[in-house]
């Protein structure tokens, strides 16, 4: 009998299949996204103003096109998966771990009447995956979904061939180093390079001796040794002089390298083999030994992953592309050859020229792989994702209060100025509290602080729920420490706020925003335009009625808009006092003309339209981010505005 969870899975397949034609209409946009991304890689915006201008334009085009794919495809898939309880409601699509147990149960309890239904959905899913031939930037989600469905459909398969093999991201075979470099530049990371490509004068019929089948009981040891090896490879590029067992080439200096060749006596990093091995063991016997093995692998992979994030992810020598007349020299300087024997580094040859005899002699025997540091860390990520999905190990729950207290001292030792973004937002609220004159200003700070505290608590709860030592770093600090520090700061801000509120309530009458006080403030959003100019420009909304004789705004709403948007730079969303029909274009025209009014004083004109549209959209309800943005250029003269300001 097919139970509800499997029915939900089938409903999701039905949804995907019904959208094949719908999604395929966006194929050109997806192609353009990859094309634009490759064009950006060829630019150097940090060193040339022309490249900076081109890069800004390409970035804007990329965002617009990606938004289309996100709104039309990704968002739909995500919403459907969550509504059917296929995926967690998280920051990214993540297949829930109920599937394997439900599928195993179905294999044991199915009725003959179930078979045609299962085969039909098998056909529909394969049609969706092969006809769309795209994961819509959700690779991990579809990888996990393929794995889950493979477990089901392969059981009800009359053929000996596994149809899901065609969907897997197999290694591409290349015939030359030049072709391999070309594939890397296009973003392909998995390929195999025959030995004869490194030494074309050799007999191409001489093949590397195939590795014997690895005994199952050795797979766990092999994974642990490979994780140790990856960390060693990373460490070699970070602290080369402390590793005595490596026979350094006398003329080279160990350092971070963007192109890595690994020549080994055995085949390494066989992630598919490892996943299949542990999948079979999980399905057949979920023992304590299995749990202990996966727990150890998980912890070790986390350590290697964290080391990469802390030391190598944002390394100053990291390069995506090479350019200039000395292109070949740059490639050589960024290439290293590691000779591996019995999971140990025997030689590390930096400034490696793959065309020289040394490279050919070292790679004459054994198995040679070409990769990047990111390829190696992806091996760790795949292990972590697989173990997470298996559900064999689960984190122990911990109370948020205890978690904060345990890390409080370390969090308070952080210097907030090292984290510019959160420090700027916090300081802005502190300044706002210090300069507050009205009760409404105190209330705004209070609401903002309470909102941030709630968000931080939610983030920390997620960290507690998902944390199994898995942390990433920013400037060498675990992000939850920043969250705790920020939480403590906002709690302190609330204490200060409560004291200040008591004082203003006992010593001053409640005061509304007045025009006279407002005009003395500084315009922080557009410094070259005074608050008086802003008031005079938008005064048209309180002085002129619409077609029904109704005024668009009260003066108090106008003052709140000006203060929140131009002085505090924290917009407060309000409603107009009229119901939009034909009035919407009247109001939108005022904001578009305000953009024209201020155009000459804007330093960066690339994002002027975005800035002034957001000025309207974030301050008032009734506008569509997509529709009104596209109609931004359409205006009328129903409401008279000030003349366009000349350049200063």
KAUR-V270464 format. One record per backbone hydrogen bond with DSSP energy under -1.0 kcal/mol. CO is the residue of the C=O (numbers start at 1). NH is the residue of the N-H. Records with the same first field share a line. If there is no record, write none. Layout:
# KAUR-V270464
CO: NH ; NH
This chain:
# KAUR-V270464
3: 7
4: 8
5: 9
6: 10
7: 11
8: 12
9: 13
10: 14
11: 15
12: 16
13: 17
14: 18
16: 19
17: 20
19: 23
20: 24
23: 26
24: 27
26: 30
27: 31
28: 32
29: 33
30: 34
31: 35
32: 36
33: 37
34: 38
35: 39
36: 40
37: 41
40: 43
44: 47 ; 48
48: 52
49: 53
50: 54
51: 55
52: 56
53: 57
54: 58
55: 59
56: 60
57: 61
58: 62
59: 63
60: 64
61: 65
62: 66
63: 67
64: 68
65: 69
66: 70
67: 71
68: 72
69: 73 ; 74
70: 75
73: 77
74: 78
75: 79
76: 80
77: 81
78: 82
79: 83
80: 84
81: 86 ; 87
82: 85
86: 96
88: 90
94: 88
98: 102
99: 103
100: 104
101: 105
102: 106
103: 107
105: 109
106: 110
111: 114
114: 118
115: 119
116: 120
117: 121
118: 122
119: 123
120: 124
121: 125
122: 126
123: 127
124: 128
125: 129
126: 130
127: 131
128: 132
129: 133
135: 138
138: 142
139: 143
140: 144
141: 145
142: 146
143: 147
144: 148
145: 149
146: 150
147: 151
148: 152
149: 153
150: 154
162: 165
164: 167
168: 170
172: 192
176: 180
177: 181
178: 182
179: 183
180: 184
181: 185
182: 186
183: 188
184: 187
190: 172
192: 174
194: 197
195: 198 ; 199
199: 202
203: 206
215: 218
216: 219
218: 222
219: 223
220: 224
221: 225
222: 226
223: 227
224: 228
225: 229
226: 230
227: 231
228: 232
229: 233
230: 234
231: 235
232: 236
235: 238 ; 239
239: 242
240: 243
246: 248
249: 252
259: 336
260: 371
261: 338
262: 369
263: 340
264: 367
269: 271
270: 274
271: 275
272: 276
273: 277
274: 278
275: 279
276: 280
277: 281
278: 282
279: 283
280: 284
281: 285
285: 287
287: 291
288: 292
289: 293
290: 294
291: 295
292: 296
293: 297
294: 298
295: 299
296: 300
297: 301
298: 302
299: 303
300: 304
301: 305
302: 306
303: 307
304: 308
305: 309
306: 310
307: 311
308: 312 ; 313
312: 315
315: 318
326: 330
327: 331
328: 332
329: 333
330: 334
332: 335
334: 259
335: 352
336: 261
337: 349
338: 263
339: 346 ; 347
341: 344
344: 341
346: 247
347: 339
349: 337
353: 356
356: 360
357: 361
358: 362
359: 363
367: 264
369: 262
371: 260
372: 376
373: 377
374: 378
377: 381
378: 382
379: 383
380: 384
381: 385
382: 386
383: 387
384: 388
385: 389
386: 390
387: 391
399: 403
400: 404
401: 405
402: 406
403: 407
407: 411
408: 412
411: 414
415: 418
416: 419
419: 423
420: 424
421: 425
422: 426
423: 427
424: 428
425: 429
426: 430
427: 431
428: 432
429: 433
430: 434
431: 435
438: 442
439: 443
440: 444
441: 445
442: 446
443: 447
444: 448
445: 449
446: 450
447: 451
448: 452
449: 453
450: 454
451: 455
452: 456
453: 457
454: 458
455: 459
456: 460
457: 461
458: 462
459: 463
460: 464
461: 465
462: 466
463: 467
469: 471
472: 479
474: 477
477: 474
478: 481
479: 483
480: 484
481: 485
482: 486
483: 487
484: 488
485: 489
486: 490
487: 491
488: 492
489: 493
490: 494
491: 495
492: 496
493: 497
494: 498
495: 499
496: 500
497: 501
498: 502
499: 503
500: 504
501: 505
502: 506
503: 507
504: 508
514: 518
515: 519
518: 521
526: 529
530: 534
531: 535
532: 536
533: 537
534: 538
535: 539
538: 541
539: 542 ; 543
540: 544
541: 553
546: 549
550: 546
552: 577
554: 558
555: 559
556: 560
557: 561
558: 562
559: 563
560: 564
561: 565
562: 566
563: 567 ; 568
564: 570
566: 524 ; 525
574: 621
583: 587
584: 588
585: 589
586: 590
587: 591
588: 592
589: 593
590: 594
591: 595
592: 596
593: 597
594: 598
598: 601
599: 602
607: 611
608: 612
609: 613
610: 614
611: 615
612: 616
613: 617
614: 618
616: 620
619: 574
624: 628
626: 630
627: 631
629: 632
631: 634
